[in-house]
Amino acid sequence: MSGLSTRERSAEPGGRASVALPVSTGDATAAGTPGTPLPPGIDLKRLAERPVVPLRHPVRWVITAVVLVLLLNFVQTLFTNPAWEWSKVGTWLFAPAILKGLQLTLLATAISAVVSFLGGIVVALGRISGNPVLSTLSWLYIWLFRSVPLILVLIFLFNLGNLYPTIGIGVPFGPQLEVPTFTLLSSLALGVIGLSLSEIAYSAEVVRSGILAVDQGQHEAAKALGIPSRRQFTRIVLPQALRSIVPAYVNQIIGLLKASSLLFYVSLLDLFGVVQNLGSTYPTDIIPLLVVATIWYLVLTSVISVVQYYIERFYARGSVRVLPATPWQRFRGGVRQLSRRPAARPHEPREVV
C-alpha cells in the first residue's frame, strides 16, 4: 500500500502562506511515521509548483475604509468649518493669561505628583506591614479618599477655616501657639494638599501592587544575605517594583494633570480656570479658547508619555537581554535600509520536514 506524509513549504514573498505537501510513503517510513493511502491522480510535482493564494480579509478592509472616510471627513471640517476660528486660536495660544494659567497647572501637578508618590510609598508599606495598627490605618486612609470625590475634598479644604479658624501647636490643655488658618494656608497650598491627599490613596495601591509583583525569592535571598530591611527595599525590591509601578503611576500623573482643572472651583486660576474666565469675558471666542486648552493638555500629556517611555526603558535593562529600539532608532534604521536598496534575488521555496 502506498502512503504519504506532509512536508511544509515556507512562505514566499508577497504574503504567500505555507502549505503542507504530501510526500511519498518512503519518506514517511524513513521518518518513522505510519503512512496513509495516497489518493489516486495526484501529481506531487505539479502540486508543489502551484502558487499559494493568501487568505483574504475583506471585512478588515471594509472597516478600515469606513474609518478612514469618517476620519478624513472630520479632518476636512477642521479646515472648512469657519466656526473653529483658527486665527483666534493662534492669537490666544501664547497669550500671557493662558501661559500664566499653564504655569500654575504645571506647578500644582508637579508638586502633587512628587508628594503623592512619596506618600503612596509610606501608605503602601503600612498596608503590607505586619503591624495591625499601621495596616488598618493605611487601609482606612485608602478607603476614605478613594470613596470621596476630589472636588468634595477640595471644597472641604477651602472651607477648612470655618471648621478650624486657627491651627495651634502646644501642650494639650496647656499653652498653645495658634495661627489663623486663612493666613497659614494659601489657595495654592490648599489645592496641592487636596490633590495630594486624594492621589496618595491611588498611588499607594499602585506601589503596593508593584511590590507584590517582585518575586518572593528576592526577599528571601536578601534576608539570607543578612541585608538590612531598609536596604532590601531601596536596593532590591523597589528597583524591580518600579518596572510595574512606572506605567500605572504615569497614568495617575496624567489623570492628576487633568484633575488639576478642578482647582478652578477653589478660586485658583489654572489653565482651565483662565479659559473659563476668558470665555466669560469674550463669549464669542469660547470655541477658540476651548481649542487652546485642548492643545495645551495634548502637548503636556504627550511630553509625559515620552518621559514614561524612556523611564520604562531604563528600568527594563535588567529584565531583557537586548533593549528594543527607540522610535528614532527604528526610523534611522528604516532610512538606511531604504537607501541601500539591495538587489532582488529570486526566492527559492524551502522545505521543512
Secondary structure, DSSP 4 states (H G I P E B T S, - for coil): ---BEEEEEPPPTTTPPPEEEEE-HHHHHHTT---BPPPTT--HHHHHHSPPPPPP-HHHHHHHHHHHHHHHHHHHHHHH-GGG-HHHHHHHHT-HHHHHHHHHHHHHHHHHHHHHHHHHHHHHHHHT-S-HHHHHHHHHHHHHHHHS-HHHHHHHHHTHHHH-SEEEEE-TTS-EEEEEHHHHS-HHHHHHHHHHHHHHHHHHHHHHHHHHHS-HHHHHHHHHTT--HHHHIIIIIHHHHHHHHHHHHHHHHHHHHHHGGGGGGGT---HHHHHHHHHHH-GGGHHHHHHHHHHHHHHHHHHHHHHHHHHHHHHTTTT-SSPPPPHHHHHHHHHHHHHH-PPP-PPPPPEE-
